[in-house]
Amino acid sequence: MRIFGLRPVSSEIAMRWVHASARSRPETARRHASFILSHLSSGALALIVLPLWLAFSGPTTLLEASIFAWLIAPIALAFIVSRTGKIDIGIIGSLIATSGFISWFSILTGGLESIALFWFCILPLEAALFGGPRAIVAGLLAAIVGFLAVAIVALVPGLMASLPNADFNFPAYHLSVLAALVYGAVLAHRIEKRRLRHAAKIRARDGQFKLLSDHSTDLITRHTPDGETVFASPASARLLQSSPDSLRNKGLYDRIHIADRVAFLKALSDASARNCETNCEFRVARGEIAANGGKDYFWVEMRCRPVPSEGGSADVVAVTRDISTSKAHENEIMMARALAEASNEAKSKFLANVTHELRTPLNAIIGFSDLIRTDVAPERKNEHADLINDAGRHLLQLVNDLLDVSKIEAGKYELMLQPFQVDDCISSTLSMLDGQADAADVFLQYLPEDDQPEIEADYRATRQILINLISNAIKFTGAGGTISVSVKSTSQHLTISVADTGVGIAADDLARLGTPFTQGSNGHDRQHNGTGLGLSLVKGLTELHGGSFKLESKLGHGTKAHVTLPIRHTKPGIVPANTQSNLVVLGREQARDDSVANTRKPSQGTTHARKSA
């Protein structure tokens, strides 16, 4: 330990004197070592000076003996603390010894008129050095008791005269005063050193806190219960792109989305009033509000904890972090769940619809075959056979649609690319659907483009697209309505448009159409049969070509479908179908064409025309 720059005994040696029970606690061990060193040093110094004093001063007086006894006594106290580990005993013993010595010295040097009475001020200082608030109170009490002892001796008549008179020696008196001053100065120096050490610890701790605060990616703030910001960490530059000063007072509150401010204030108020941890999520503006108008909002999470206080409303410390990524993932999960639920509902409705579509032709096949087998109405046997054939072909078409959709969804559908004129494909399709249009009293018109380019695509798939679009238009266009087929081309793409004057599609249904197993007006009140696979096939086949499909409609104002195909196919990953697949596809198409041809019926006087421009 240093005394005015000197270091007589190292702290390592002092630690060896500390009792084992105090060594496990660094702060306690340091106090014990300081007490032992200071008392051993003062006692050792007195033992060194005593022989010299006896050699040069002659016979020792009562006052001189009292001084040296007081100076040597700390050695015993240091030994007690070292052997027992109880520093309180040492402190109390030191206070009693010092108080007793000052009282005795004051009595021998004039009583209440003695200058030694000022030495009582040393006692609180000594107590403050080695103990806490209780030790300081004990030091003050020791000083008061010592002073009262001097006063009693001085004021009781005859008591002062009965005591032996001190052989007053000015050098000894001066020596005692000097010793008291030196001891007081040493105590003051050690108290100041202890204060500086404590202040250094506080600075080190504050430095660590500041280091964590400055380098934390989360924003650390301190708030009053009413929402004002008292402190903000430098993380505001990373999180909010603004300085900590701009967040103080109402700066942070003004950045919060107006719909989330109540949640922000409630979290702070609950943490302060209920003395508990709270958390909330809110949107806050990034950057300067004046620059972006408070529009660049993102989600954050704030966790609040009250600051301990001795009364009144406690401040709140909050840690705020960016959760915009997790919020986006949460929204994606919710959207995916909603989509899955919608898809599941659509599949359930699809199963109900397809069951009806399968049951109707199957009932016809079974019923008419029973009539043929039982030979009921033999004159109509050929008609019944035709109806069975029609029902079977209808079933085949339905199964083929299901297979096509499943192949497209599984990525197994193979395109057979070949160059051809779209005009020929459209004309043959319209010819095939003439009978269906006549039966529905619908006017078909074709508006071709002059100098149409030759397109490279799958002829059967393109024809399937046209059949589905035009059949849908006929189904939902009332009697007397018109369906127009037109073609427009650019240097890279060709667009086929099918427009009708039918019932149109509601906006809610328009967004869902084109999804597998989805129909417009999917409820039990729908007026048209079908599985809802037509537009799904159109969309899937179009996208397989690298094109796009678009629907435009308004309820009650008709529908327009646009299919855009590349003139030269550039989409990678398409391989030509093998010969066996060709045979299957051609057989399927032939079956479909025959089915449509056989189901045509006379128009019964309806007005029908197909016009080529």
Beta strands, then each sheet from edge to edge (+ up, - down):
strand 1: 219-223
strand 2: 229-232
strand 3: 278-285
strand 4: 297-306
strand 5: 316-322
strand 6: 417-420
strand 7: 443-447
strand 8: 455-458
strand 9: 482-489
strand 10: 493-500
strand 11: 548-553
strand 12: 559-566
strand 13: 610-612
sheet 1: 2+ 1- 5+ 4- 3+
sheet 2: 6+ 8-
sheet 3: 11+ 12- 10+ 9- 7- 13-
end
